[in-house]
Amino acid sequence: MTRNYAKEYADYHSRPAQKKNRASRNAARRSLMKQGRVRKGDGKDVDHANGNPRDNRPSNLSVMSRIANRSKK
């Protein structure tokens, strides 16, 4: 079975709520890049401790490996 990326984008990624979440996750990463805590291609993810991608308070953000962040429940 092949993946239909156009349908996936139309059904999920293009929704306004998902666009806002994505923009907020990107903003969180940019803010930690300015602080020097992460850099491009370092293999690290920015973790939102409470799971809300729109909550970019410094106390809610941390840096962890991709494996650790994506296996977090």
All heavy atoms as a GROMACS GRO file, in nm:
protein
  586
    1MET      N    1   0.085  -0.118   0.000
    1MET     CA    2   0.000   0.000   0.000
    1MET      C    3   0.089   0.124   0.000
    1MET      O    4   0.183   0.135   0.077
    1MET     CB    5  -0.090  -0.001   0.122
    1MET     CG    6  -0.184   0.112   0.129
    1MET     SD    7  -0.299   0.085   0.264
    1MET     CE    8  -0.371   0.242   0.270
    2THR      N    9   0.058   0.218  -0.085
    2THR     CA   10   0.134   0.342  -0.090
    2THR      C   11   0.063   0.451  -0.012
    2THR      O   12  -0.058   0.450   0.003
    2THR     CB   13   0.156   0.387  -0.236
    2THR    OG1   14   0.029   0.408  -0.295
    2THR    CG2   15   0.234   0.284  -0.314
    3ARG      N   16   0.141   0.544   0.033
    3ARG     CA   17   0.089   0.652   0.114
    3ARG      C   18   0.047   0.767   0.024
    3ARG      O   19   0.121   0.810  -0.062
    3ARG     CB   20   0.202   0.697   0.208
    3ARG     CG   21   0.158   0.785   0.318
    3ARG     CD   22   0.272   0.794   0.419
    3ARG     NE   23   0.246   0.901   0.513
    3ARG     CZ   24   0.331   0.935   0.607
    3ARG    NH1   25   0.446   0.874   0.621
    3ARG    NH2   26   0.302   1.033   0.690
    4ASN      N   27  -0.073   0.818   0.046
    4ASN     CA   28  -0.127   0.928  -0.033
    4ASN      C   29  -0.103   1.059   0.044
    4ASN      O   30  -0.184   1.101   0.127
    4ASN     CB   31  -0.276   0.906  -0.059
    4ASN     CG   32  -0.334   1.009  -0.152
    4ASN    OD1   33  -0.275   1.115  -0.175
    4ASN    ND2   34  -0.450   0.980  -0.204
    5TYR      N   35   0.008   1.122   0.014
    5TYR     CA   36   0.047   1.243   0.088
    5TYR      C   37  -0.048   1.360   0.062
    5TYR      O   38  -0.075   1.439   0.152
    5TYR     CB   39   0.190   1.284   0.052
    5TYR     CG   40   0.292   1.188   0.106
    5TYR    CD1   41   0.349   1.090   0.026
    5TYR    CD2   42   0.333   1.195   0.238
    5TYR    CE1   43   0.442   1.001   0.076
    5TYR    CE2   44   0.426   1.108   0.290
    5TYR     CZ   45   0.481   1.011   0.208
    5TYR     OH   46   0.574   0.924   0.259
    6ALA      N   47  -0.100   1.371  -0.058
    6ALA     CA   48  -0.192   1.481  -0.089
    6ALA      C   49  -0.320   1.469  -0.006
    6ALA      O   50  -0.368   1.567   0.051
    6ALA     CB   51  -0.225   1.483  -0.237
    7LYS      N   52  -0.371   1.348   0.006
    7LYS     CA   53  -0.492   1.325   0.085
    7LYS      C   54  -0.463   1.347   0.233
    7LYS      O   55  -0.543   1.407   0.306
    7LYS     CB   56  -0.545   1.184   0.063
    7LYS     CG   57  -0.674   1.155   0.139
    7LYS     CD   58  -0.722   1.014   0.110
    7LYS     CE   59  -0.851   0.978   0.176
    7LYS     NZ   60  -0.880   1.036   0.305
    8GLU      N   61  -0.348   1.300   0.279
    8GLU     CA   62  -0.309   1.318   0.418
    8GLU      C   63  -0.301   1.467   0.453
    8GLU      O   64  -0.348   1.511   0.558
    8GLU     CB   65  -0.174   1.251   0.441
    8GLU     CG   66  -0.128   1.247   0.583
    8GLU     CD   67   0.000   1.168   0.598
    8GLU    OE1   68   0.017   1.064   0.532
    8GLU    OE2   69   0.085   1.213   0.677
    9TYR      N   70  -0.240   1.546   0.364
    9TYR     CA   71  -0.231   1.689   0.388
    9TYR      C   72  -0.370   1.752   0.388
    9TYR      O   73  -0.403   1.832   0.477
    9TYR     CB   74  -0.144   1.758   0.282
    9TYR     CG   75  -0.129   1.906   0.310
    9TYR    CD1   76  -0.036   1.951   0.402
    9TYR    CD2   77  -0.212   1.999   0.249
    9TYR    CE1   78  -0.024   2.085   0.432
    9TYR    CE2   79  -0.201   2.134   0.279
    9TYR     CZ   80  -0.108   2.176   0.370
    9TYR     OH   81  -0.098   2.309   0.400
   10ALA      N   82  -0.452   1.716   0.292
   10ALA     CA   83  -0.587   1.775   0.282
   10ALA      C   84  -0.672   1.739   0.403
   10ALA      O   85  -0.750   1.822   0.452
   10ALA     CB   86  -0.654   1.728   0.154
   11ASP      N   87  -0.659   1.616   0.452
   11ASP     CA   88  -0.743   1.570   0.563
   11ASP      C   89  -0.694   1.613   0.700
   11ASP      O   90  -0.772   1.624   0.793
   11ASP     CB   91  -0.752   1.417   0.562
   11ASP     CG   92  -0.831   1.364   0.443
   11ASP    OD1   93  -0.899   1.445   0.377
   11ASP    OD2   94  -0.824   1.243   0.416
   12TYR      N   95  -0.563   1.636   0.715
   12TYR     CA   96  -0.511   1.660   0.849
   12TYR      C   97  -0.419   1.782   0.858
   12TYR      O   98  -0.445   1.876   0.933
   12TYR     CB   99  -0.435   1.536   0.896
   12TYR     CG  100  -0.378   1.548   1.034
   12TYR    CD1  101  -0.458   1.545   1.147
   12TYR    CD2  102  -0.241   1.563   1.052
   12TYR    CE1  103  -0.405   1.558   1.274
   12TYR    CE2  104  -0.187   1.575   1.179
   12TYR     CZ  105  -0.269   1.573   1.289
   12TYR     OH  106  -0.217   1.586   1.414
   13HIS      N  107  -0.311   1.784   0.782
   13HIS     CA  108  -0.208   1.886   0.798
   13HIS      C  109  -0.252   2.026   0.758
   13HIS      O  110  -0.192   2.124   0.802
   13HIS     CB  111  -0.082   1.847   0.720
   13HIS     CG  112  -0.021   1.720   0.769
   13HIS    ND1  113   0.038   1.708   0.892
   13HIS    CD2  114  -0.012   1.598   0.712
   13HIS    CE1  115   0.082   1.585   0.908
   13HIS    NE2  116   0.053   1.516   0.800
   14SER      N  117  -0.352   2.038   0.675
   14SER     CA  118  -0.394   2.171   0.630
   14SER      C  119  -0.499   2.233   0.721
   14SER      O  120  -0.539   2.346   0.699
   14SER     CB  121  -0.450   2.163   0.488
   14SER     OG  122  -0.569   2.087   0.487
   15ARG      N  123  -0.541   2.161   0.824
   15ARG     CA  124  -0.641   2.217   0.915
   15ARG      C  125  -0.582   2.333   0.994
   15ARG      O  126  -0.466   2.330   1.035
   15ARG     CB  127  -0.691   2.109   1.009
   15ARG     CG  128  -0.773   2.005   0.937
   15ARG     CD  129  -0.838   1.911   1.032
   15ARG     NE  130  -0.924   1.818   0.959
   15ARG     CZ  131  -0.975   1.711   1.012
   15ARG    NH1  132  -0.950   1.679   1.137
   15ARG    NH2  133  -1.052   1.633   0.940
   16PRO      N  134  -0.662   2.434   1.019
   16PRO     CA  135  -0.611   2.552   1.090
   16PRO      C  136  -0.548   2.521   1.226
   16PRO      O  137  -0.444   2.578   1.261
   16PRO     CB  138  -0.734   2.641   1.106
   16PRO     CG  139  -0.823   2.602   0.993
   16PRO     CD  140  -0.800   2.454   0.972
   17ALA      N  141  -0.608   2.430   1.302
   17ALA     CA  142  -0.552   2.397   1.433
   17ALA      C  143  -0.415   2.332   1.419
   17ALA      O  144  -0.323   2.361   1.497
   17ALA     CB  145  -0.646   2.304   1.509
   18GLN      N  146  -0.399   2.247   1.320
   18GLN     CA  147  -0.270   2.182   1.299
   18GLN      C  148  -0.164   2.280   1.250
   18GLN      O  149  -0.047   2.270   1.286
   18GLN     CB  150  -0.282   2.065   1.201
   18GLN     CG  151  -0.358   1.947   1.259
   18GLN     CD  152  -0.302   1.901   1.392
   18GLN    OE1  153  -0.181   1.889   1.410
   18GLN    NE2  154  -0.391   1.880   1.488
   19LYS      N  155  -0.205   2.376   1.169
   19LYS     CA  156  -0.112   2.479   1.124
   19LYS      C  157  -0.063   2.562   1.242
   19LYS      O  158   0.056   2.594   1.252
   19LYS     CB  159  -0.178   2.570   1.020
   19LYS     CG  160  -0.192   2.506   0.883
   19LYS     CD  161  -0.251   2.606   0.787
   19LYS     CE  162  -0.261   2.550   0.647
   19LYS     NZ  163  -0.312   2.648   0.551
   20LYS      N  164  -0.153   2.596   1.335
   20LYS     CA  165  -0.114   2.674   1.452
   20LYS      C  166  -0.021   2.594   1.543
   20LYS      O  167   0.076   2.647   1.596
   20LYS     CB  168  -0.238   2.719   1.530
   20LYS     CG  169  -0.315   2.829   1.459
   20LYS     CD  170  -0.435   2.869   1.541
   20LYS     CE  171  -0.526   2.958   1.464
   20LYS     NZ  172  -0.488   3.096   1.461
   21ASN      N  173  -0.051   2.464   1.560
   21ASN     CA  174   0.036   2.380   1.641
   21ASN      C  175   0.175   2.370   1.579
   21ASN      O  176   0.276   2.380   1.650
   21ASN     CB  177  -0.023   2.239   1.656
   21ASN     CG  178  -0.141   2.236   1.749
   21ASN    OD1  179  -0.164   2.328   1.827
   21ASN    ND2  180  -0.219   2.131   1.741
   22ARG      N  181   0.182   2.350   1.449
   22ARG     CA  182   0.310   2.339   1.381
   22ARG      C  183   0.390   2.469   1.392
   22ARG      O  184   0.509   2.468   1.420
   22ARG     CB  185   0.289   2.301   1.234
   22ARG     CG  186   0.419   2.282   1.156
   22ARG     CD  187   0.398   2.223   1.019
   22ARG     NE  188   0.310   2.301   0.933
   22ARG     CZ  189   0.189   2.262   0.892
   22ARG    NH1  190   0.140   2.145   0.929
   22ARG    NH2  191   0.117   2.339   0.814
   23ALA      N  192   0.323   2.582   1.374
   23ALA     CA  193   0.389   2.712   1.385
   23ALA      C  194   0.443   2.733   1.526
   23ALA      O  195   0.554   2.785   1.545
   23ALA     CB  196   0.293   2.824   1.347
   24SER      N  197   0.369   2.690   1.626
   24SER     CA  198   0.412   2.706   1.764
   24SER      C  199   0.530   2.615   1.796
   24SER      O  200   0.623   2.655   1.867
   24SER     CB  201   0.295   2.676   1.857
   24SER     OG  202   0.331   2.701   1.990
   25ARG      N  203   0.528   2.492   1.744
   25ARG     CA  204   0.644   2.402   1.764
   25ARG      C  205   0.768   2.460   1.699
   25ARG      O  206   0.878   2.455   1.756
   25ARG     CB  207   0.614   2.263   1.708
   25ARG     CG  208   0.521   2.179   1.795
   25ARG     CD  209   0.514   2.035   1.749
   25ARG     NE  210   0.463   2.022   1.614
   25ARG     CZ  211   0.334   2.006   1.582
   25ARG    NH1  212   0.244   2.001   1.677
   25ARG    NH2  213   0.298   1.994   1.457
   26ASN      N  214   0.754   2.517   1.579
   26ASN     CA  215   0.867   2.579   1.510
   26ASN      C  216   0.918   2.700   1.589
   26ASN      O  217   1.039   2.721   1.600
   26ASN     CB  218   0.829   2.621   1.368
   26ASN     CG  219   0.806   2.502   1.278
   26ASN    OD1  220   0.855   2.393   1.305
   26ASN    ND2  221   0.734   2.523   1.170
   27ALA      N  222   0.827   2.778   1.646
   27ALA     CA  223   0.867   2.894   1.725
   27ALA      C  224   0.943   2.851   1.850
   27ALA      O  225   1.041   2.916   1.890
   27ALA     CB  226   0.744   2.976   1.763
   28ALA      N  227   0.901   2.742   1.912
   28ALA     CA  228   0.969   2.691   2.031
   28ALA      C  229   1.112   2.650   1.996
   28ALA      O  230   1.206   2.681   2.068
   28ALA     CB  231   0.893   2.572   2.090
   29ARG      N  232   1.128   2.582   1.884
   29ARG     CA  233   1.262   2.541   1.843
   29ARG      C  234   1.350   2.663   1.812
   29ARG      O  235   1.467   2.668   1.852
   29ARG     CB  236   1.257   2.449   1.723
   29ARG     CG  237   1.395   2.404   1.681
   29ARG     CD  238   1.398   2.270   1.614
   29ARG     NE  239   1.535   2.229   1.593
   29ARG     CZ  240   1.600   2.142   1.666
   29ARG    NH1  241   1.538   2.082   1.766
   29ARG    NH2  242   1.724   2.110   1.641
   30ARG      N  243   1.293   2.762   1.743
   30ARG     CA  244   1.370   2.883   1.712
   30ARG      C  245   1.414   2.955   1.839
   30ARG      O  246   1.527   3.004   1.847
   30ARG     CB  247   1.288   2.978   1.624
   30ARG     CG  248   1.290   2.941   1.478
   30ARG     CD  249   1.235   3.052   1.391
   30ARG     NE  250   1.104   3.100   1.434
   30ARG     CZ  251   0.987   3.050   1.395
   30ARG    NH1  252   0.985   2.950   1.310
   30ARG    NH2  253   0.875   3.101   1.439
   31SER      N  254   1.327   2.959   1.940
   31SER     CA  255   1.364   3.028   2.064
   31SER      C  256   1.479   2.955   2.134
   31SER      O  257   1.570   3.019   2.188
   31SER     CB  258   1.244   3.043   2.157
   31SER     OG  259   1.208   2.921   2.215
   32LEU      N  260   1.478   2.822   2.132
   32LEU     CA  261   1.588   2.746   2.194
   32LEU      C  262   1.715   2.754   2.109
   32LEU      O  263   1.825   2.745   2.163
   32LEU     CB  264   1.547   2.602   2.219
   32LEU     CG  265   1.439   2.581   2.326
   32LEU    CD1  266   1.413   2.434   2.349
   32LEU    CD2  267   1.476   2.649   2.455
   33MET      N  268   1.700   2.772   1.978
   33MET     CA  269   1.818   2.792   1.893
   33MET      C  270   1.884   2.924   1.928
   33MET      O  271   2.008   2.932   1.935
   33MET     CB  272   1.780   2.788   1.745
   33MET     CG  273   1.750   2.649   1.695
   33MET     SD  274   1.697   2.646   1.523
   33MET     CE  275   1.855   2.655   1.442
   34LYS      N  276   1.805   3.028   1.952
   34LYS     CA  277   1.861   3.159   1.989
   34LYS      C  278   1.935   3.151   2.122
   34LYS      O  279   2.033   3.222   2.143
   34LYS     CB  280   1.751   3.264   1.998
   34LYS     CG  281   1.700   3.308   1.862
   34LYS     CD  282   1.593   3.413   1.876
   34LYS     CE  283   1.538   3.451   1.740
   34LYS     NZ  284   1.428   3.548   1.750
   35GLN      N  285   1.887   3.066   2.212
   35GLN     CA  286   1.952   3.048   2.342
   35GLN      C  287   2.076   2.960   2.332
   35GLN      O  288   2.152   2.949   2.428
   35GLN     CB  289   1.855   2.985   2.442
   35GLN     CG  290   1.737   3.070   2.477
   35GLN     CD  291   1.639   2.996   2.566
   35GLN    OE1  292   1.672   2.895   2.627
   35GLN    NE2  293   1.517   3.045   2.572
   36GLY      N  294   2.093   2.891   2.219
   36GLY     CA  295   2.208   2.804   2.200
   36GLY      C  296   2.189   2.665   2.258
   36GLY      O  297   2.284   2.589   2.271
   37ARG      N  298   2.067   2.630   2.293
   37ARG     CA  299   2.042   2.498   2.353
   37ARG      C  300   2.026   2.388   2.248
   37ARG      O  301   2.047   2.271   2.280
   37ARG     CB  302   1.919   2.505   2.443
   37ARG     CG  303   1.943   2.595   2.563
   37ARG     CD  304   1.821   2.615   2.648
   37ARG     NE  305   1.766   2.490   2.698
   37ARG     CZ  306   1.650   2.482   2.762
   37ARG    NH1  307   1.579   2.592   2.784
   37ARG    NH2  308   1.605   2.367   2.804
   38VAL      N  309   1.987   2.424   2.126
   38VAL     CA  310   1.978   2.329   2.015
   38VAL      C  311   2.035   2.394   1.891
   38VAL      O  312   2.050   2.516   1.886
   38VAL     CB  313   1.832   2.283   1.986
   38VAL    CG1  314   1.775   2.204   2.100
   38VAL    CG2  315   1.743   2.400   1.952
   39ARG      N  316   2.069   2.312   1.795
   39ARG     CA  317   2.114   2.366   1.667
   39ARG      C  318   2.065   2.273   1.557
   39ARG      O  319   2.026   2.159   1.582
   39ARG     CB  320   2.264   2.386   1.664
   39ARG     CG  321   2.344   2.263   1.680
   39ARG     CD  322   2.494   2.297   1.676
   39ARG     NE  323   2.568   2.175   1.659
   39ARG     CZ  324   2.608   2.097   1.759
   39ARG    NH1  325   2.581   2.130   1.884
   39ARG    NH2  326   2.674   1.987   1.734
   40LYS      N  327   2.068   2.322   1.437
   40LYS     CA  328   2.019   2.248   1.322
   40LYS      C  329   2.099   2.120   1.303
   40LYS      O  330   2.222   2.121   1.306
   40LYS     CB  331   2.030   2.336   1.198
   40LYS     CG  332   1.947   2.292   1.082
   40LYS     CD  333   1.949   2.398   0.974
   40LYS     CE  334   1.839   2.374   0.876
   40LYS     NZ  335   1.831   2.478   0.776
   41GLY      N  336   2.030   2.009   1.286
   41GLY     CA  337   2.094   1.882   1.259
   41GLY      C  338   2.155   1.814   1.380
   41GLY      O  339   2.232   1.720   1.366
   42ASP      N  340   2.120   1.857   1.502
   42ASP     CA  341   2.181   1.798   1.621
   42ASP      C  342   2.111   1.670   1.668
   42ASP      O  343   2.158   1.605   1.761
   42ASP     CB  344   2.187   1.900   1.735
   42ASP     CG  345   2.050   1.945   1.783
   42ASP    OD1  346   1.948   1.900   1.728
   42ASP    OD2  347   2.046   2.029   1.876
   43GLY      N  348   1.999   1.634   1.606
   43GLY     CA  349   1.929   1.511   1.645
   43GLY      C  350   1.848   1.525   1.772
   43GLY      O  351   1.807   1.425   1.832
   44LYS      N  352   1.824   1.645   1.815
   44LYS     CA  353   1.748   1.670   1.938
   44LYS      C  354   1.610   1.723   1.905
   44LYS      O  355   1.588   1.787   1.803
   44LYS     CB  356   1.820   1.772   2.027
   44LYS     CG  357   1.959   1.733   2.066
   44LYS     CD  358   1.958   1.618   2.160
   44LYS     CE  359   2.100   1.586   2.205
   44LYS     NZ  360   2.106   1.469   2.289
   45ASP      N  361   1.515   1.697   1.995
   45ASP     CA  362   1.380   1.749   1.983
   45ASP      C  363   1.355   1.845   2.098
   45ASP      O  364   1.412   1.831   2.206
   45ASP     CB  365   1.276   1.637   1.993
   45ASP     CG  366   1.247   1.570   1.861
   45ASP    OD1  367   1.304   1.610   1.758
   45ASP    OD2  368   1.165   1.475   1.860
   46VAL      N  369   1.266   1.940   2.075
   46VAL     CA  370   1.221   2.029   2.181
   46VAL      C  371   1.096   1.964   2.240
   46VAL      O  372   1.000   1.936   2.169
   46VAL     CB  373   1.190   2.170   2.126
   46VAL    CG1  374   1.129   2.255   2.235
   46VAL    CG2  375   1.316   2.232   2.072
   47ASP      N  376   1.101   1.937   2.369
   47ASP     CA  377   0.991   1.870   2.439
   47ASP      C  378   0.904   1.972   2.509
   47ASP      O  379   0.954   2.063   2.574
   47ASP     CB  380   1.048   1.773   2.542
   47ASP     CG  381   0.941   1.713   2.630
   47ASP    OD1  382   0.841   1.664   2.575
   47ASP    OD2  383   0.957   1.714   2.754
   48HIS      N  384   0.772   1.958   2.492
   48HIS     CA  385   0.676   2.037   2.568
   48HIS      C  386   0.631   1.947   2.683
   48HIS      O  387   0.563   1.847   2.661
   48HIS     CB  388   0.556   2.077   2.481
   48HIS     CG  389   0.590   2.179   2.378
   48HIS    ND1  390   0.647   2.147   2.258
   48HIS    CD2  391   0.574   2.313   2.378
   48HIS    CE1  392   0.665   2.257   2.188
   48HIS    NE2  393   0.622   2.360   2.258
   49ALA      N  394   0.669   1.981   2.805
   49ALA     CA  395   0.648   1.894   2.921
   49ALA      C  396   0.500   1.860   2.942
   49ALA      O  397   0.467   1.746   2.975
   49ALA     CB  398   0.704   1.960   3.046
   50ASN      N  399   0.411   1.956   2.919
   50ASN     CA  400   0.269   1.930   2.942
   50ASN      C  401   0.199   1.877   2.817
   50ASN      O  402   0.078   1.855   2.819
   50ASN     CB  403   0.197   2.053   2.997
   50ASN     CG  404   0.194   2.168   2.899
   50ASN    OD1  405   0.238   2.159   2.785
   50ASN    ND2  406   0.143   2.281   2.945
   51GLY      N  407   0.272   1.858   2.708
   51GLY     CA  408   0.214   1.801   2.586
   51GLY      C  409   0.139   1.899   2.499
   51GLY      O  410   0.088   1.862   2.393
   52ASN      N  411   0.131   2.025   2.539
   52ASN     CA  412   0.059   2.125   2.462
   52ASN      C  413   0.158   2.201   2.375
   52ASN      O  414   0.240   2.278   2.426
   52ASN     CB  415  -0.012   2.223   2.557
   52ASN     CG  416  -0.090   2.329   2.484
   52ASN    OD1  417  -0.090   2.336   2.362
   52ASN    ND2  418  -0.156   2.415   2.561
   53PRO      N  419   0.154   2.183   2.241
   53PRO     CA  420   0.253   2.248   2.156
   53PRO      C  421   0.241   2.400   2.152
   53PRO      O  422   0.333   2.468   2.108
   53PRO     CB  423   0.226   2.188   2.018
   53PRO     CG  424   0.088   2.138   2.022
   53PRO     CD  425   0.061   2.100   2.165
   54ARG      N  426   0.131   2.455   2.198
   54ARG     CA  427   0.114   2.601   2.197
   54ARG      C  428   0.163   2.667   2.325
   54ARG      O  429   0.164   2.789   2.336
   54ARG     CB  430  -0.032   2.636   2.173
   54ARG     CG  431  -0.078   2.593   2.035
   54ARG     CD  432  -0.211   2.652   2.001
   54ARG     NE  433  -0.273   2.580   1.890
   54ARG     CZ  434  -0.392   2.605   1.846
   54ARG    NH1  435  -0.463   2.700   1.899
   54ARG    NH2  436  -0.441   2.536   1.746
   55ASP      N  437   0.204   2.587   2.423
   55ASP     CA  438   0.252   2.641   2.550
   55ASP      C  439   0.405   2.650   2.544
   55ASP      O  440   0.475   2.554   2.573
   55ASP     CB  441   0.208   2.549   2.664
   55ASP     CG  442   0.248   2.602   2.800
   55ASP    OD1  443   0.310   2.711   2.807
   55ASP    OD2  444   0.219   2.534   2.901
   56ASN      N  445   0.457   2.766   2.504
   56ASN     CA  446   0.600   2.783   2.485
   56ASN      C  447   0.667   2.858   2.600
   56ASN      O  448   0.769   2.923   2.581
   56ASN     CB  449   0.628   2.855   2.353
   56ASN     CG  450   0.605   2.765   2.235
   56ASN    OD1  451   0.608   2.643   2.247
   56ASN    ND2  452   0.581   2.823   2.119
   57ARG      N  453   0.612   2.845   2.721
   57ARG     CA  454   0.679   2.904   2.837
   57ARG      C  455   0.814   2.834   2.855
   57ARG      O  456   0.824   2.712   2.836
   57ARG     CB  457   0.596   2.882   2.964
   57ARG     CG  458   0.469   2.964   2.968
   57ARG     CD  459   0.387   2.928   3.090
   57ARG     NE  460   0.344   2.789   3.079
   57ARG     CZ  461   0.328   2.707   3.182
   57ARG    NH1  462   0.352   2.747   3.304
   57ARG    NH2  463   0.288   2.583   3.163
   58PRO      N  464   0.916   2.907   2.892
   58PRO     CA  465   1.048   2.845   2.912
   58PRO      C  466   1.045   2.729   3.012
   58PRO      O  467   1.118   2.632   2.995
   58PRO     CB  468   1.134   2.960   2.964
   58PRO     CG  469   1.070   3.082   2.910
   58PRO     CD  470   0.922   3.052   2.908
   59SER      N  471   0.961   2.738   3.113
   59SER     CA  472   0.954   2.629   3.212
   59SER      C  473   0.891   2.503   3.154
   59SER      O  474   0.907   2.395   3.211
   59SER     CB  475   0.874   2.675   3.334
   59SER     OG  476   0.741   2.708   3.296
   60ASN      N  477   0.822   2.514   3.042
   60ASN     CA  478   0.757   2.399   2.981
   60ASN      C  479   0.844   2.334   2.873
   60ASN      O  480   0.815   2.225   2.828
   60ASN     CB  481   0.622   2.441   2.920
   60ASN     CG  482   0.541   2.324   2.874
   60ASN    OD1  483   0.528   2.224   2.942
   60ASN    ND2  484   0.486   2.336   2.755
   61LEU      N  485   0.951   2.400   2.831
   61LEU     CA  486   1.034   2.350   2.722
   61LEU      C  487   1.161   2.285   2.775
   61LEU      O  488   1.223   2.335   2.869
   61LEU     CB  489   1.073   2.464   2.628
   61LEU     CG  490   0.958   2.536   2.557
   61LEU    CD1  491   1.013   2.650   2.474
   61LEU    CD2  492   0.877   2.441   2.473
   62SER      N  493   1.197   2.173   2.713
   62SER     CA  494   1.325   2.109   2.743
   62SER      C  495   1.377   2.045   2.616
   62SER      O  496   1.304   2.030   2.518
   62SER     CB  497   1.309   2.005   2.854
   62SER     OG  498   1.227   1.899   2.811
   63VAL      N  499   1.503   2.007   2.618
   63VAL     CA  500   1.567   1.946   2.503
   63VAL      C  501   1.594   1.801   2.537
   63VAL      O  502   1.645   1.769   2.644
   63VAL     CB  503   1.700   2.018   2.469
   63VAL    CG1  504   1.769   1.951   2.352
   63VAL    CG2  505   1.674   2.164   2.438
   64MET      N  506   1.556   1.711   2.446
   64MET     CA  507   1.586   1.569   2.466
   64MET      C  508   1.610   1.502   2.331
   64MET      O  509   1.582   1.561   2.227
   64MET     CB  510   1.477   1.498   2.545
   64MET     CG  511   1.335   1.516   2.499
   64MET     SD  512   1.212   1.417   2.588
   64MET     CE  513   1.233   1.460   2.756
   65SER      N  514   1.661   1.382   2.336
   65SER     CA  515   1.688   1.310   2.213
   65SER      C  516   1.557   1.278   2.143
   65SER      O  517   1.451   1.271   2.207
   65SER     CB  518   1.764   1.181   2.241
   65SER     OG  519   1.680   1.088   2.306
   66ARG      N  520   1.563   1.258   2.013
   66ARG     CA  521   1.442   1.224   1.938
   66ARG      C  522   1.377   1.098   1.991
   66ARG      O  523   1.256   1.090   2.007
   66ARG     CB  524   1.477   1.204   1.791
   66ARG     CG  525   1.491   1.330   1.716
   66ARG     CD  526   1.500   1.305   1.567
   66ARG     NE  527   1.523   1.431   1.503
   66ARG     CZ  528   1.605   1.449   1.400
   66ARG    NH1  529   1.671   1.349   1.350
   66ARG    NH2  530   1.620   1.569   1.349
   67ILE      N  531   1.457   0.996   2.019
   67ILE     CA  532   1.404   0.869   2.066
   67ILE      C  533   1.330   0.887   2.197
   67ILE      O  534   1.219   0.837   2.215
   67ILE     CB  535   1.517   0.766   2.079
   67ILE    CG1  536   1.571   0.731   1.941
   67ILE    CG2  537   1.469   0.642   2.151
   67ILE    CD1  538   1.698   0.649   1.943
   68ALA      N  539   1.390   0.960   2.291
   68ALA     CA  540   1.328   0.982   2.422
   68ALA      C  541   1.199   1.061   2.408
   68ALA      O  542   1.097   1.028   2.470
   68ALA     CB  543   1.424   1.054   2.516
   69ASN      N  544   1.200   1.167   2.328
   69ASN     CA  545   1.082   1.252   2.314
   69ASN      C  546   0.967   1.179   2.245
   69ASN      O  547   0.852   1.191   2.285
   69ASN     CB  548   1.116   1.379   2.238
   69ASN     CG  549   1.006   1.481   2.243
   69ASN    OD1  550   0.938   1.494   2.345
   69ASN    ND2  551   0.988   1.553   2.136
   70ARG      N  552   0.997   1.102   2.144
   70ARG     CA  553   0.890   1.038   2.067
   70ARG      C  554   0.840   0.911   2.132
   70ARG      O  555   0.736   0.857   2.091
   70ARG     CB  556   0.938   1.015   1.925
   70ARG     CG  557   0.960   1.151   1.857
   70ARG     CD  558   1.017   1.141   1.721
   70ARG     NE  559   1.053   1.276   1.676
   70ARG     CZ  560   1.093   1.304   1.554
   70ARG    NH1  561   1.101   1.211   1.464
   70ARG    NH2  562   1.124   1.428   1.522
   71SER      N  563   0.909   0.860   2.234
   71SER     CA  564   0.860   0.742   2.304
   71SER      C  565   0.790   0.782   2.433
   71SER      O  566   0.737   0.698   2.504
   71SER     CB  567   0.976   0.649   2.337
   71SER     OG  568   1.064   0.707   2.429
   72LYS      N  569   0.789   0.912   2.462
   72LYS     CA  570   0.724   0.965   2.582
   72LYS      C  571   0.573   0.953   2.570
   72LYS      O  572   0.517   0.980   2.465
   72LYS     CB  573   0.765   1.111   2.598
   72LYS     CG  574   0.753   1.167   2.734
   72LYS     CD  575   0.807   1.307   2.735
   72LYS     CE  576   0.691   1.399   2.757
   72LYS     NZ  577   0.728   1.536   2.779
   73LYS      N  578   0.507   0.916   2.674
   73LYS     CA  579   0.361   0.902   2.673
   73LYS      C  580   0.298   1.029   2.722
   73LYS      O  581   0.341   1.095   2.809
   73LYS     CB  582   0.318   0.787   2.762
   73LYS     CG  583   0.376   0.656   2.719
   73LYS     CD  584   0.275   0.570   2.656
   73LYS     CE  585   0.343   0.443   2.610
   73LYS     NZ  586   0.289   0.372   2.512
   0.00000   0.00000   0.00000
